[in-house]
Amino acid sequence: MNDMTSRFTLILRLAASAAALSLLAACSGDGVSERPDLLHRVHAQEAPQMLYLPIAAPHSREDSHRLELFGRQYMASGNGPVTIAYPANMQADDAVIATATALRDMGVPSEKILRGPYEPAENARPDLVVSFTSLAAVGSGCPKEWGDPTRDSGNGSPLRFGCTVQQNFAAMIDRPKDLLEPRTSTPADAERRQTVVEKYRAGERTAAERELSQTDTRIQE
């Protein structure tokens, strides 16, 4: 009787150990594909931007203001060239030159400004069409449901886990082009570098002298 009881106890212990191991395996999960930045990726998305201007030179004050805002938008989020398109059946050289000059004055490089004709639609008003492609940082969108974690044997993350954080991150990106490529480094200060090297070789302090400010001076009693 004691032998049977011992065997039955051993079987129960083995079953309990197997259940515990299964539970631990379920809780471990791979975790790699469940990171919020992988579940809800932020990416740069292209969108066309267009401005329609009457064919006139010089532009009116209102149109000049619209063009200025458009140029600032290009400088902030433009990707690629700015195109000035004019009706193929009209003489628009003066208006095109005025528009290109205004864009250059805003800081748009000359090599980024393209010009070319287009065929206007029938009965459509002939306009100058200034256009460029902008970049915007967007998230993948948050699902409406969280999912049921009790039905997930792999111990994965809820569907909406980290989605709001990623959406906020996308809204805070000032230059979406940074998602595609890094910015070029600014030139090094060769003069300052040479000064530091010379002082180092001479055994002198390499730090720059700081002028005393009001916060550095002490009141002498």
C-alpha positions as CSV (number, residue, x, y, z in Angstrom):
1,M,0.0,0.0,0.0
2,N,2.8,2.4,0.8
3,D,4.6,1.5,-2.4
4,M,1.4,2.4,-4.4
5,T,1.0,5.6,-2.5
6,S,4.6,6.6,-3.2
7,R,4.2,5.9,-7.0
8,F,1.0,7.9,-7.1
9,T,2.7,10.8,-5.3
10,L,5.6,10.7,-7.7
11,I,3.2,10.8,-10.7
12,L,1.5,13.8,-9.3
13,R,4.8,15.6,-8.7
14,L,5.9,14.9,-12.3
15,A,2.6,16.1,-13.7
16,A,2.8,19.3,-11.6
17,S,6.4,19.9,-12.8
18,A,5.4,19.5,-16.4
19,A,2.5,21.9,-15.9
20,A,4.9,24.4,-14.3
21,L,7.4,24.1,-17.2
22,S,4.6,24.7,-19.7
23,L,3.4,27.8,-17.9
24,L,6.9,29.2,-17.8
25,A,7.4,28.5,-21.5
26,A,4.1,30.3,-22.2
27,C,5.2,33.3,-20.1
28,S,8.6,33.6,-21.7
29,G,7.5,34.6,-25.3
30,D,10.0,35.8,-27.8
31,G,9.4,39.5,-27.1
32,V,11.3,40.6,-30.1
33,S,8.3,41.2,-32.4
34,E,6.3,42.8,-29.6
35,R,8.3,46.0,-29.3
36,P,6.1,49.1,-29.7
37,D,8.5,50.6,-32.3
38,L,8.1,47.4,-34.4
39,L,4.4,47.0,-33.9
40,H,3.6,50.6,-34.7
41,R,6.3,51.9,-37.0
42,V,6.8,55.6,-37.7
43,H,7.7,56.3,-41.3
44,A,8.1,59.2,-43.7
45,Q,5.2,59.5,-46.1
46,E,5.2,61.6,-49.3
47,A,2.3,63.9,-50.1
48,P,2.0,66.3,-53.1
49,Q,1.7,70.1,-52.3
50,M,0.4,72.5,-54.9
51,L,-0.1,76.2,-55.2
52,Y,-2.1,77.9,-58.0
53,L,-1.2,81.4,-58.9
54,P,-2.6,83.8,-61.5
55,I,-0.3,84.5,-64.4
56,A,0.8,88.0,-63.5
57,A,4.1,89.8,-62.9
58,P,4.6,91.1,-60.3
59,H,2.4,89.0,-58.0
60,S,-0.2,90.8,-56.0
61,R,0.4,91.2,-52.2
62,E,-2.0,88.4,-51.4
63,D,-0.4,86.0,-53.9
64,S,3.1,87.0,-52.8
65,H,2.1,86.1,-49.2
66,R,0.7,82.8,-50.3
67,L,3.9,82.0,-52.2
68,E,6.0,83.0,-49.2
69,L,4.1,80.5,-47.0
70,F,4.4,77.9,-49.6
71,G,8.2,78.5,-49.8
72,R,8.6,78.2,-46.1
73,Q,6.7,74.9,-46.2
74,Y,9.0,73.6,-48.8
75,M,12.1,74.6,-46.8
76,A,10.7,72.8,-43.7
77,S,9.4,69.6,-45.2
78,G,10.1,69.6,-49.0
79,N,11.7,66.6,-50.6
80,G,13.1,67.0,-54.1
81,P,12.6,69.9,-56.5
82,V,10.1,72.7,-56.7
83,T,8.3,72.7,-60.1
84,I,6.8,75.8,-61.7
85,A,4.4,74.7,-64.4
86,Y,2.8,77.1,-66.8
87,P,0.2,76.7,-69.6
88,A,1.7,75.6,-72.8
89,N,-0.6,77.8,-74.8
90,M,0.3,81.1,-73.0
91,Q,3.2,83.4,-72.7
92,A,4.1,83.3,-69.0
93,D,7.9,84.0,-68.9
94,D,7.6,87.1,-66.7
95,A,5.4,85.3,-64.2
96,V,7.6,82.3,-64.1
97,I,10.7,84.4,-63.6
98,A,9.0,86.4,-60.8
99,T,8.0,83.2,-59.1
100,A,11.4,81.6,-59.3
101,T,13.1,84.8,-58.1
102,A,10.8,84.9,-55.1
103,L,11.6,81.3,-54.2
104,R,15.3,81.9,-54.4
105,D,15.0,84.9,-52.1
106,M,13.3,82.5,-49.6
107,G,16.4,80.3,-49.6
108,V,15.3,77.7,-52.2
109,P,18.5,76.7,-54.2
110,S,18.4,77.5,-57.9
111,E,19.1,73.9,-58.9
112,K,16.0,72.8,-57.0
113,I,13.7,75.0,-59.1
114,L,12.4,73.4,-62.3
115,R,10.2,74.9,-65.0
116,G,8.0,73.3,-67.6
117,P,4.8,73.6,-69.6
118,Y,1.5,71.7,-69.0
119,E,-1.6,71.2,-71.1
120,P,-4.5,73.0,-69.3
121,A,-7.9,71.4,-69.1
122,E,-10.6,72.8,-71.4
123,N,-12.4,75.8,-69.8
124,A,-10.1,75.7,-66.9
125,R,-8.5,78.9,-65.7
126,P,-4.8,79.1,-66.8
127,D,-2.7,79.3,-63.7
128,L,0.9,78.9,-62.7
129,V,1.1,75.7,-60.7
130,V,3.9,75.6,-58.1
131,S,4.3,72.1,-56.6
132,F,6.6,69.9,-54.6
133,T,6.5,66.7,-52.7
134,S,6.5,67.0,-48.9
135,L,7.4,64.5,-46.3
136,A,5.3,63.9,-43.2
137,A,6.1,61.6,-40.2
138,V,3.1,59.3,-39.7
139,G,2.4,56.3,-37.5
140,S,0.8,53.0,-38.6
141,G,-2.5,53.9,-36.9
142,C,-3.9,52.4,-33.7
143,P,-6.3,49.5,-33.8
144,K,-9.6,50.0,-32.0
145,E,-9.4,46.8,-30.0
146,W,-6.8,45.9,-27.3
147,G,-7.2,42.2,-27.9
148,D,-7.7,39.5,-25.2
149,P,-4.5,38.7,-23.4
150,T,-6.1,35.7,-21.7
151,R,-6.3,34.0,-25.1
152,D,-2.7,34.7,-26.0
153,S,-0.6,31.6,-25.1
154,G,2.6,33.3,-26.3
155,N,2.4,36.1,-23.7
156,G,2.4,38.7,-26.5
157,S,1.7,42.4,-26.1
158,P,-1.8,43.9,-26.5
159,L,-2.6,45.1,-30.0
160,R,-2.5,48.8,-28.9
161,F,0.5,48.5,-26.7
162,G,2.8,51.6,-27.2
163,C,0.7,52.9,-30.1
164,T,-0.1,56.3,-28.5
165,V,3.5,56.8,-27.7
166,Q,4.5,56.2,-31.3
167,Q,1.8,58.5,-32.6
168,N,3.1,61.3,-30.3
169,F,6.6,60.6,-31.4
170,A,5.6,61.0,-35.0
171,A,3.9,64.4,-34.2
172,M,7.1,65.7,-32.6
173,I,9.4,65.0,-35.5
174,D,10.4,68.4,-36.9
175,R,12.2,67.1,-40.0
176,P,10.7,63.9,-41.4
177,K,13.6,63.4,-43.8
178,D,15.7,62.4,-40.8
179,L,13.7,59.1,-40.9
180,L,15.2,58.4,-44.3
181,E,18.8,59.6,-44.0
182,P,21.0,61.4,-41.4
183,R,21.9,65.0,-41.7
184,T,25.3,66.0,-42.9
185,S,27.8,67.1,-40.3
186,T,28.6,70.7,-40.0
187,P,32.2,71.6,-40.8
188,A,34.8,71.3,-38.0
189,D,36.3,74.4,-36.5
190,A,39.9,73.9,-37.8
191,E,41.2,77.0,-36.2
192,R,40.0,76.0,-32.7
193,R,41.3,72.5,-33.2
194,Q,44.8,73.8,-34.1
195,T,44.8,76.0,-31.0
196,V,43.9,73.1,-28.8
197,V,46.6,70.9,-30.4
198,E,49.3,73.6,-30.0
199,K,48.4,74.2,-26.3
200,Y,48.4,70.4,-25.7
201,R,51.9,70.0,-27.1
202,A,53.1,73.0,-25.0
203,G,51.7,71.4,-21.9
204,E,49.2,74.3,-21.4
205,R,45.5,74.2,-20.5
206,T,43.4,73.5,-23.6
207,A,40.2,74.8,-22.2
208,A,39.0,78.2,-23.4
209,E,39.2,81.1,-20.9
210,R,35.7,82.0,-19.6
211,E,34.8,85.5,-18.8
212,L,33.7,86.2,-15.3
213,S,30.0,86.9,-15.0
214,Q,27.9,88.2,-12.2
215,T,27.2,84.7,-11.0
216,D,31.0,83.9,-10.8
217,T,31.9,87.0,-8.7
218,R,31.6,86.9,-5.0
219,I,30.7,89.8,-2.8
220,Q,33.6,90.8,-0.7
221,E,32.6,91.6,2.8
